[in-house]
Amino acid sequence: MAVGANVAVVGAGIVGLATAYSLQKAGAAVTVYEVGRPGGAQSAGDSRIFRHAHLDPRLTAFTTRSRRLYREWGDELGLELVSTGGAVALGPDVDQKLSGLAEVDGLDARRIDAAELAERLPLLAHYDGPALLDAGGGSINAAGAVERISARLGDAIVQDHVLTVRPTASGTVEVRTGTGRTEHDHVVVAAGRGTAAIAHGLGLSLPVHNSAQVRVTFRVAGEPPATLATLQDMSNAFGEPRVYAAASADRTRYGVGIAEEVPVNDDGSSVDPEVLDALADRAVAYVRRALPGLDPTPVAHIHCWVTSLPWGEDGVGVWQHDGVSLVAGNNLFKQAPALGEALATAATGGALPESLLASSRLGRG
Ligand SMILES: Cc1cc2nc3c(=O)[nH]c(=O)nc-3n(C[C@H](O)[C@H](O)[C@H](O)COP(=O)(O)OP(=O)(O)OC[C@H]3O[C@@H](n4cnc5c(N)ncnc54)[C@H](O)[C@@H]3O)c2cc1C
């Protein structure tokens, strides 16, 4: 029963915000501790891709719950959180993706030809290879979601650094911050790159792998198109085997990233910042070849740490320990509402779906 529960959330990235919003709606007293700015770390930037296709069918099913919640939350918050432009994927694996999508009831996903592709993604150069459209996917308004949920949470977000989280003898959980010490019925740790360190303090070793990424934002040349799908290009038709791109909410900008992991040292420092420069240059070169509807001069860069789990690039898992839930994974923006809802339920006495326990390796493959 959420009413009256007193829960702390560590981290105001999209996962912590979604958890806190679910808790607030359920009537719990929630405090969110954030060392920096809400949405300032891995959740930074204009947009993200919402897609249903995943190698693990359990994750495909889980995304459908997230999609429904993004719609409901958009209505509550007065903002469309996922565009209606759809999500396009190119490459030899589209039939495999489609057969996975066909296993989940109610998903509108199909192969599309070059003419429909040109309508859905008018920025793209001519392409007549395999392409699929996930009509329920689209560009997530990442900045809008962070801003609206943070505003709803208001003073519940406290700017402070969490040093330790630990269960007390009286059955509560202590949060020790830079400026104080509080006790809560439950603590959810959704601290992105900071989660493994807090887990370590609890005696848990999370298999989180850190790397870095860059996404480059370009302006759409001319008038923004009426509809603009996201792009997942695994075709290599334009000289890059793995590219992701999504549109800003007003369709005037498109963020493009080459999906390649940039290594970081064990202590989190960068191995070689020039690798990020080289990836950004490759994104520009890709835009010149593949996306003639964009002005190829970058207008913004997002540099981010990426946390991932060993069982898959969309892998996600929750660890539970004496009143503390800790969440880790990658590509969590699309999962955040359903993940937040599940974490909020678990924080207020309900059960976490078994598939979300780290031992279930959700998102494997
Ligand atoms: C370039 C790029 C492109 C991406 N594209 C997609 C995509 O298309 N689709 C998709 O679904 N996902 C995508 N992702 C992944 C997605 O953005 C992340 O998985 C998601 O934003 C993670 O959110 P989070 O809340 O878990 O972590 P974060 O956003 O990192 O939030 C954690 C927060 O915790 C705070 N914190 C950390 N330690 C402490 C502490 N000790 N005390 C207090 N606060 C602390 C941090 O300051 C931070 O604000 C992409 C990521 C990147 C980098």
The ligand as a Gaussian input file, in Angstrom:
#p B3LYP/6-31G(d) Opt

LIG

0 1
 C       23.981000       8.944000     -26.709000
 C       22.927000       8.086000     -26.103000
 C       21.860000       7.640000     -26.870000
 C       20.872000       6.837000     -26.308000
 N       19.812000       6.436000     -27.066000
 C       18.793000       5.762000     -26.485000
 C       17.624000       5.476000     -27.216000
 O       17.531000       5.812000     -28.391000
 N       16.601000       4.837000     -26.586000
 C       16.672000       4.482000     -25.262000
 O       15.711000       3.926000     -24.742000
 N       17.775000       4.733000     -24.539000
 C       18.835000       5.367000     -25.126000
 N       19.952000       5.673000     -24.407000
 C       20.062000       5.191000     -23.041000
 C       19.249000       6.003000     -22.068000
 O       19.380000       7.371000     -22.332000
 C       19.738000       5.664000     -20.655000
 O       19.691000       4.262000     -20.454000
 C       18.856000       6.352000     -19.614000
 O       18.811000       7.740000     -19.831000
 C       19.429000       6.045000     -18.229000
 O       18.659000       6.741000     -17.282000
 P       18.988000       6.580000     -15.732000
 O       17.963000       7.343000     -15.009000
 O       19.151000       5.132000     -15.431000
 O       20.451000       7.174000     -15.563000
 P       20.968000       8.685000     -15.597000
 O       20.218000       9.502000     -16.577000
 O       22.442000       8.617000     -15.745000
 O       20.558000       9.233000     -14.171000
 C       21.239000       8.905000     -12.986000
 C       21.269000      10.156000     -12.127000
 O       21.807000       9.803000     -10.851000
 C       22.602000      10.865000     -10.398000
 N       23.545000      10.324000      -9.412000
 C       24.538000       9.426000      -9.627000
 N       25.160000       9.129000      -8.480000
 C       24.528000       9.847000      -7.509000
 C       24.715000       9.955000      -6.107000
 N       25.644000       9.235000      -5.459000
 N       23.917000      10.802000      -5.410000
 C       22.930000      11.520000      -6.048000
 N       22.724000      11.446000      -7.383000
 C       23.504000      10.616000      -8.099000
 C       23.272000      11.387000     -11.656000
 O       23.704000      12.732000     -11.496000
 C       22.180000      11.235000     -12.692000
 O       21.435000      12.422000     -12.883000
 C       20.966000       6.454000     -24.954000
 C       22.041000       6.897000     -24.177000
 C       23.005000       7.699000     -24.744000
 C       24.132000       8.142000     -23.884000

